Amino acid sequence: GILVSFFGVTMISKPSWTGLVSGDLFGHFLALLAGALSGAAYCCVRCLSRNDSEDEMWTLLALPLVSLPFCAKDAWFGAAKHEASTWALLLMLGLCTQMGQVFLVRGLK
């Protein structure tokens, strides 16, 4: 199963021969890392949902509490560079992400 997954990521990322020869596979590595970390997050959510003493809100707030320190500096200094339409899209992305996380936690419970 894991080898098939890696093959699928390879097909989606379409590595070129020049990229393979030059050793420039950083983007492909990041894609594999993102997939592995997403799988780990699903496992953590599933494990936390099995324990009835764990509150659903803690699981929902864990992602923002962990990710906020990593992105706060870049978001603060890059805020002036965006137009209002970009801010609207970012707000919609954030709302959809939060709703997806709510449904993920409830679905895995």
C-alpha positions as MATLAB code, in Angstrom:
seq = 'GILVSFFGVTMISKPSWTGLVSGDLFGHFLALLAGALSGAAYCCVRCLSRNDSEDEMWTLLALPLVSLPFCAKDAWFGAAKHEASTWALLLMLGLCTQMGQVFLVRGLK';
ca = [
       0.000    0.000    0.000;
       2.728    2.473    0.892;
       4.669    1.841   -2.323;
       1.511    2.412   -4.366;
       0.982    5.694   -2.491;
       4.530    6.832   -3.244;
       4.032    5.883   -6.888;
       0.828    7.956   -6.959;
       2.588   10.984   -5.496;
       5.335   10.545   -8.059;
       2.815   10.469  -10.894;
       1.039   13.575   -9.609;
       4.237   15.577   -9.071;
       5.569   14.610  -12.547;
       9.306   14.699  -11.868;
      11.363   15.554  -14.946;
      14.564   13.829  -15.971;
      16.528   17.079  -15.541;
      15.169   17.414  -12.007;
      16.187   13.863  -11.178;
      19.677   14.336  -12.623;
      20.265   17.715  -10.972;
      19.049   16.433   -7.615;
      16.404   19.174   -7.323;
      13.756   17.068   -5.620;
      12.979   19.400   -2.737;
       9.375   19.989   -3.858;
       8.781   16.268   -4.257;
      10.203   15.648   -0.810;
       7.873   18.292    0.631;
       4.890   16.639   -1.073;
       5.761   13.275    0.471;
       6.368   14.884    3.863;
       3.007   16.682    3.724;
       1.267   13.405    2.921;
       3.008   11.587    5.759;
       2.235   14.341    8.270;
      -1.407   14.455    7.150;
      -1.633   10.715    7.738;
      -0.113   11.179   11.181;
      -2.663   13.896   11.954;
      -5.524   11.584   10.964;
      -4.094    8.890   13.249;
      -3.820   11.356   16.137;
      -7.385   12.586   15.663;
      -8.661    9.014   15.535;
      -6.729    8.071   18.671;
      -7.984   11.139   20.542;
     -11.568   10.484   19.467;
     -11.507    6.972   20.951;
     -10.916    8.435   24.390;
     -14.286    9.738   25.580;
     -12.671   11.977   28.184;
     -11.020   14.075   25.454;
     -13.167   17.063   24.559;
     -13.936   17.651   20.886;
     -13.048   21.340   21.170;
      -9.491   20.546   22.265;
      -8.995   18.443   19.154;
     -10.400   21.251   17.008;
      -8.197   23.917   18.586;
      -4.982   21.887   18.483;
      -4.166   22.680   14.829;
      -4.498   26.474   15.142;
      -2.604   26.510   18.437;
       0.299   24.564   16.930;
       0.401   26.229   13.518;
      -0.131   29.854   14.592;
       3.393   30.442   15.990;
       4.933   29.140   12.771;
       2.969   31.395   10.423;
       2.364   34.509   12.550;
       5.554   36.357   11.602;
       5.125   35.820    7.871;
       1.443   36.701    8.032;
       2.126   39.905    9.978;
       4.853   41.221    7.666;
       3.121   40.107    4.476;
      -0.300   41.515    5.386;
       0.194   44.873    3.640;
       0.999   43.195    0.317;
      -2.480   41.729   -0.215;
      -5.531   43.304   -1.804;
      -9.057   43.077   -0.421;
     -10.011   40.291   -2.832;
      -7.048   38.227   -1.637;
      -8.100   38.768    1.975;
     -11.610   37.595    1.121;
     -10.233   34.434   -0.475;
      -7.965   33.797    2.517;
     -10.903   34.244    4.886;
     -12.992   31.781    2.865;
     -10.084   29.323    2.860;
      -9.778   29.598    6.630;
     -13.503   29.070    7.171;
     -13.595   26.071    4.846;
     -10.529   24.610    6.552;
     -12.105   24.978    9.980;
     -15.362   23.410    8.822;
     -13.408   20.544    7.263;
     -11.623   19.985   10.535;
     -14.928   19.989   12.443;
     -16.351   17.356   10.102;
     -13.123   15.328   10.280;
     -13.219   15.195   14.069;
     -16.908   14.340   14.150;
     -16.556   11.759   11.401;
     -13.688    9.937   13.095;
     -15.372    9.916   16.497;
];
